[in-house]
């Protein structure tokens, strides 16, 4: 089954710096999505990248996908204290429609 | 903006009791999901539901679990006899159509505590 692994598990940066989080997966996917979760709260969808796309931007977010390496990265530029949260990648396997989530990266942005 | 809602936000129950977690998906959506997240762990898929029947389920979704869409708006998850290890956040999600390119919209979750 699909197992997403993310690194780093935790990341602490200063406000204004960029944060990069990585995700790896094991099987063939239809698309990969990134979600954000504030402590103890629900999941907020950030961005979706399809298997035939290599890069996507949304505001301060930049996502890349390398299907040959089965990996994705999420870059948050010019981070803010309000970006402090856990970030999860989630994949939709080819032929399926449910999400398989990664282990998450806990991002702390220090003001 | 339409959103998925869940009730209650927090449910405390005794081991062995039945619980029903409720979700109201976005009104024109067709696909419904339940996920759970044990504290400190990743979000895990439980079940998906389409056209009034289960379309996929994970190994976690055993005979103790059931889902139902009793009317045109609610989507429920029932745990028949709760165990301590059922303590987790339970998230409902919905999606509009068959295109798996489209995102799933998540509710805020129900925190279930089994004592």
Interface residues (C-beta under 8 A of the other chain):
Chain A: X4 X30 X31 X33 X35 X40 X41 X42 X43 X44 X45 X48 X50 X88 X90 X92 X96 X97 X98 X99 X100 X101 X102 X103 X104
Chain B: X31 X33 X35 X42 X43 X44 X45 X48 X55 X56 X89 X91 X93 X95 X98 X100 X101 X102 X103 X104 X105 X106 X107 X108 X109 X111
